[in-house]
């Protein structure tokens, strides 16, 4: 399970960079527009991936403590 934790941290770390860039692009190019375009779709995908890996990183230590008992 340790390998999963390391992999999750790496995924979270490297997904953050494109997420920030994509968020900035959305803010610049869609100023004042309400458009459901490609930027929004990819932003949602990155946001869900970051949320999932963040929850795993947050809950993993508690899972290990619970598993020991």
C-alpha positions in Angstrom: 0.0 0.0 0.0 3.0 2.3 0.4 3.6 2.3 -3.3 0.0 3.5 -3.8 0.5 6.4 -1.5 3.7 7.5 -3.3 2.0 7.1 -6.7 -1.0 9.1 -5.4 1.3 11.9 -4.2 3.1 12.0 -7.6 -0.1 12.1 -9.5 -1.4 14.9 -7.3 1.8 16.9 -7.6 2.0 16.7 -11.4 -1.7 17.3 -12.0 -1.5 20.6 -10.1 0.6 22.3 -12.7 -1.7 21.8 -15.7 -4.7 22.5 -13.5 -3.4 25.9 -12.5 -2.4 26.7 -16.1 -5.8 25.6 -17.3 -7.6 27.6 -14.7 -5.7 30.8 -15.7 -6.5 30.2 -19.3 -10.2 29.8 -18.5 -10.1 33.0 -16.5 -8.4 34.9 -19.4 -10.2 33.6 -22.4 -13.7 33.4 -21.0 -13.9 36.7 -19.4 -17.6 37.7 -19.3 -18.7 34.7 -21.4 -20.7 31.7 -20.3 -19.4 29.0 -22.6 -19.3 25.2 -22.1 -16.1 24.7 -24.0 -13.1 22.4 -23.9 -11.3 24.5 -21.3 -14.2 23.9 -18.8 -14.3 20.2 -19.5 -10.6 19.6 -18.9 -10.7 21.9 -15.8 -13.4 19.7 -14.3 -11.5 16.5 -15.0 -8.3 17.9 -13.4 -10.3 19.2 -10.4 -11.9 15.8 -9.8 -8.6 14.1 -10.1 -7.0 16.5 -7.7 -9.9 16.2 -5.3 -9.7 12.3 -5.3 -5.9 12.2 -4.8 -6.2 14.9 -2.1 -8.8 12.9 -0.2 -6.7 9.7 -0.5 -3.6 11.6 0.8 -5.7 13.1 3.7 -7.3 9.8 4.7 -4.5 7.4 4.2 -2.8 8.0 7.6 -6.2 7.5 9.4 -6.7 4.3 7.4 -3.3 3.0 8.5 -4.1 3.8 12.2 -7.5 2.1 12.0 -5.9 -0.9 10.3 -3.4 -1.4 13.1 -6.1 -1.6 15.7 
